[in-house]
Amino acid sequence: MKPVAFDYASATDAPTAFMALKDHAGSARLMAGGQSLGPMLNLRLARPALIVDVSRTAALRGVTQTADAIIYGASITHAEVEDGIVPDATPGWMADVARHIAYRAIRNRGTLGGSLAHADPAADWVNVLTALDACVELKGPTGSRTLLLEHFFMGPFTTALALDEMIEAIVVPRRDATASWGYEKFCRKVGDFSQASAAVLIDPARGQTRVLLGAIEAAPILLNNAEALISGHASVVDAVSKALPERSVEANALHVQAVVRAIAKALAAGART
Ligand SMILES: Cc1cc2nc3c(=O)[nH]c(=O)nc-3n(C[C@H](O)[C@H](O)[C@H](O)COP(=O)(O)OP(=O)(O)OC[C@H]3O[C@@H](n4cnc5c(N)ncnc54)[C@H](O)[C@@H]3O)c2cc1C
């Protein structure tokens, strides 16, 4: 199938993109890498009257470093994270995640902001950046706001973005070498979206311990009792059942295994430091 006819505009600066969204409220759609929007257009699941290309918008391509965080422009690509063209807020974890997203042609074009806005529950950045306690800076005609990703995702393919808002940047807290991390995803074959995933962050310097359940039919879930799960004092099977009460224990098996493996990876990484 082919897309319905649409107009195309390339926004070299952010005000041009805002203006286009405002003037075509509800009928304009931003396009970053086009890796999800392209198929949606072809399937006619998206029928915008206007596509606003933000892949070259200067304000969305920058990276700012502060003492506490790295702020990535929304149109930074997976490949730029993978290749170290932009600094990594973590001790290499983000680059490793990027390296295992789909395949290189997708990573060359797919962007952080596009992935978060699309909010596929199986997408790597959706889960990894939530586990890393990142937030998004959103910009709309009436101003800016910042939302933690755990509040940004409302459900599968659903976010808190208003029709005339865009993601300007993603703020990722820095993690140092005393922190440890484990990420596990199960895919049918290399390059596929995951069927189940989990991420574990142990950061004594920031006093944060997080265990995240991903690739579910919902927004990512941060499990309660993260410390007890990691120390083995709480049952992962029970925690996953509590988080996904509508599913049977058997249906949760892959997610349980993802959490168990992510914990093991984080503990092994911690033991090496
Ligand atoms: C075959 C295939 C396999 C894939 N496998 C994986 C995988 O294993 N793991 C994974 O994580 N991802 C995977 N992806 C997704 C890919 O990595 C991209 O991240 C994803 O397609 C979205 O990024 P994009 O830049 O292409 O966004 P686009 O397709 O351009 O846009 C996606 C959505 O985001 C909106 N948008 C874009 N930029 C902004 C912005 N700045 N502000 C607000 N809204 C915006 C668009 O309007 C659109 O609704 C796969 C994609 C394909 C085609």
The ligand as an SDF file (V2000), in Angstrom:
LIG
                    3D

 53 58  0  0  0  0  0  0  0  0999 V2000
   12.4370   -3.1700   10.8800 C   0  0  0  0  0  0  0  0  0  0  0  0
   12.5280   -2.3420   12.1240 C   0  0  0  0  0  0  0  0  0  0  0  0
   13.0430   -2.9160   13.2690 C   0  0  0  0  0  0  0  0  0  0  0  0
   13.1430   -2.1680   14.4370 C   0  0  0  0  0  0  0  0  0  0  0  0
   13.6440   -2.7730   15.5600 N   0  0  0  0  0  0  0  0  0  0  0  0
   13.7540   -2.0520   16.6900 C   0  0  0  0  0  0  0  0  0  0  0  0
   14.2990   -2.6340   17.8760 C   0  0  0  0  0  0  0  0  0  0  0  0
   14.7040   -3.7930   17.9130 O   0  0  0  0  0  0  0  0  0  0  0  0
   14.3640   -1.8580   18.9860 N   0  0  0  0  0  0  0  0  0  0  0  0
   13.9420   -0.5430   18.9970 C   0  0  0  0  0  0  0  0  0  0  0  0
   14.0250    0.1030   20.0270 O   0  0  0  0  0  0  0  0  0  0  0  0
   13.4560    0.0290   17.8840 N   0  0  0  0  0  0  0  0  0  0  0  0
   13.3580   -0.6790   16.7480 C   0  0  0  0  0  0  0  0  0  0  0  0
   12.8490   -0.0850   15.6300 N   0  0  0  0  0  0  0  0  0  0  0  0
   12.4100    1.3540   15.7240 C   0  0  0  0  0  0  0  0  0  0  0  0
   13.5250    2.3430   15.3280 C   0  0  0  0  0  0  0  0  0  0  0  0
   14.6390    2.0790   16.0940 O   0  0  0  0  0  0  0  0  0  0  0  0
   13.2090    3.8590   15.5870 C   0  0  0  0  0  0  0  0  0  0  0  0
   13.6420    4.2580   16.8340 O   0  0  0  0  0  0  0  0  0  0  0  0
   11.8300    4.1910   15.5760 C   0  0  0  0  0  0  0  0  0  0  0  0
   11.3620    3.7570   14.3310 O   0  0  0  0  0  0  0  0  0  0  0  0
   11.4590    5.6870   15.7550 C   0  0  0  0  0  0  0  0  0  0  0  0
   12.4810    6.5880   15.4570 O   0  0  0  0  0  0  0  0  0  0  0  0
   12.4430    7.5610   14.2000 P   0  0  0  0  0  0  0  0  0  0  0  0
   13.4490    8.6000   14.4610 O   0  0  0  0  0  0  0  0  0  0  0  0
   12.5630    6.7860   12.9480 O   0  0  0  0  0  0  0  0  0  0  0  0
   10.9730    8.2220   14.3180 O   0  0  0  0  0  0  0  0  0  0  0  0
    9.8950    8.5040   13.1900 P   0  0  0  0  0  0  0  0  0  0  0  0
    9.5130    7.2430   12.5150 O   0  0  0  0  0  0  0  0  0  0  0  0
   10.3180    9.6240   12.3330 O   0  0  0  0  0  0  0  0  0  0  0  0
    8.7070    9.0160   14.1230 O   0  0  0  0  0  0  0  0  0  0  0  0
    8.0490    8.1360   15.0070 C   0  0  0  0  0  0  0  0  0  0  0  0
    6.9750    8.9340   15.7640 C   0  0  0  0  0  0  0  0  0  0  0  0
    7.5980    9.9070   16.5740 O   0  0  0  0  0  0  0  0  0  0  0  0
    7.1240   11.2160   16.2550 C   0  0  0  0  0  0  0  0  0  0  0  0
    8.2660   12.1160   16.4630 N   0  0  0  0  0  0  0  0  0  0  0  0
    9.4890   12.0400   15.8810 C   0  0  0  0  0  0  0  0  0  0  0  0
   10.3090   12.9670   16.3980 N   0  0  0  0  0  0  0  0  0  0  0  0
    9.5890   13.6530   17.3190 C   0  0  0  0  0  0  0  0  0  0  0  0
    9.8890   14.7220   18.2130 C   0  0  0  0  0  0  0  0  0  0  0  0
   11.1010   15.3130   18.2640 N   0  0  0  0  0  0  0  0  0  0  0  0
    8.9000   15.1640   19.0390 N   0  0  0  0  0  0  0  0  0  0  0  0
    7.6810   14.5940   19.0190 C   0  0  0  0  0  0  0  0  0  0  0  0
    7.3390   13.5810   18.2040 N   0  0  0  0  0  0  0  0  0  0  0  0
    8.2910   13.1120   17.3520 C   0  0  0  0  0  0  0  0  0  0  0  0
    6.6020   11.1200   14.8510 C   0  0  0  0  0  0  0  0  0  0  0  0
    5.6120   12.0980   14.5880 O   0  0  0  0  0  0  0  0  0  0  0  0
    6.0360    9.7180   14.8470 C   0  0  0  0  0  0  0  0  0  0  0  0
    4.7590    9.7200   15.4410 O   0  0  0  0  0  0  0  0  0  0  0  0
   12.7330   -0.7920   14.4530 C   0  0  0  0  0  0  0  0  0  0  0  0
   12.2120   -0.2110   13.2890 C   0  0  0  0  0  0  0  0  0  0  0  0
   12.1130   -0.9790   12.1310 C   0  0  0  0  0  0  0  0  0  0  0  0
   11.5650   -0.3290   10.8780 C   0  0  0  0  0  0  0  0  0  0  0  0
  1  2  1  0
  2  3  1  0
  2 52  2  0
  3  4  2  0
  4  5  1  0
  4 50  1  0
  5  6  2  0
  6  7  1  0
  6 13  1  0
  7  8  2  0
  7  9  1  0
  9 10  1  0
 10 11  2  0
 10 12  1  0
 12 13  2  0
 13 14  1  0
 14 15  1  0
 14 50  1  0
 15 16  1  0
 16 17  1  0
 16 18  1  0
 18 19  1  0
 18 20  1  0
 20 21  1  0
 20 22  1  0
 22 23  1  0
 23 24  1  0
 24 25  2  0
 24 26  1  0
 24 27  1  0
 27 28  1  0
 28 29  2  0
 28 30  1  0
 28 31  1  0
 31 32  1  0
 32 33  1  0
 33 34  1  0
 33 48  1  0
 34 35  1  0
 35 36  1  0
 35 46  1  0
 36 37  1  0
 36 45  1  0
 37 38  2  0
 38 39  1  0
 39 40  1  0
 39 45  2  0
 40 41  1  0
 40 42  2  0
 42 43  1  0
 43 44  2  0
 44 45  1  0
 46 47  1  0
 46 48  1  0
 48 49  1  0
 50 51  2  0
 51 52  1  0
 52 53  1  0
M  END
$$$$
